[in-house]
Amino acid sequence: MPIEKEQIKTVKWVKDLIDTSKNQYMILTDKNDKKFSVPLDEANTDYQTIQEWVADGNTIEEAD
């Protein structure tokens, strides 16, 4: 079941382990503190929801 934009608490980048200049995927944390791995795939519905969330003025956190 796709995540709804209103349920997003935070989104954070995860770096590629081999090429640390690139992001590999995102970790989405919802309002219930559940974590979801989201691939960098424009066809993925959670990825699309994150893009809408960002367009609303939210920011994806940088990787550690």
C-alpha positions as MATLAB code, in Angstrom:
seq = 'MPIEKEQIKTVKWVKDLIDTSKNQYMILTDKNDKKFSVPLDEANTDYQTIQEWVADGNTIEEAD';
ca = [
       0.000    0.000    0.000;
       1.547    3.327   -1.041;
       2.388    5.892    1.615;
       0.281    9.053    1.705;
       2.040   12.413    1.657;
       0.403   13.455    4.936;
       1.919   10.424    6.688;
       5.550   11.359    5.917;
       7.549   12.465    8.950;
      11.061   12.522    7.450;
      12.970   11.337    4.406;
      16.725   10.782    4.400;
      19.204    9.965    1.639;
      21.351    6.838    1.870;
      24.681    6.995    0.031;
      25.989    4.348   -2.334;
      28.694    2.364   -0.510;
      30.968    2.194   -3.561;
      30.465    5.672   -5.017;
      29.709    7.902   -2.048;
      29.122   10.884   -4.335;
      25.804    9.265   -5.323;
      22.631    8.548   -3.397;
      21.492    4.934   -3.575;
      17.993    5.141   -2.082;
      15.908    6.963    0.552;
      14.638    5.996    3.987;
      11.144    7.314    4.643;
       9.930    7.503    8.247;
       6.190    7.832    8.722;
       4.284    9.497   11.559;
       4.177    6.127   13.397;
       8.005    5.918   13.182;
       7.893    3.017   10.708;
      10.775    3.099    8.234;
      10.543    2.274    4.537;
      13.279    1.925    1.938;
      12.352    3.807   -1.228;
      14.292    3.213   -4.467;
      15.296    6.062   -6.759;
      12.776    4.977   -9.371;
      10.354    7.457  -10.915;
       7.853    4.631  -11.503;
       7.732    3.846   -7.751;
       4.608    5.344   -6.155;
       6.363    6.106   -2.848;
       9.128    7.901   -4.769;
       6.443    9.954   -6.554;
       4.813   10.810   -3.204;
       8.157   11.964   -1.816;
       8.605   14.239   -4.853;
       5.189   15.799   -4.148;
       6.154   16.165   -0.457;
       9.348   17.994   -1.498;
       7.378   20.206   -3.898;
       5.262   21.237   -0.902;
       8.397   22.721    0.697;
       9.801   19.764    2.649;
      13.453   18.717    2.509;
      15.140   15.337    2.200;
      17.823   15.055    4.893;
      21.410   14.511    3.810;
      23.066   11.153    4.451;
      25.377   10.773    7.455;
];
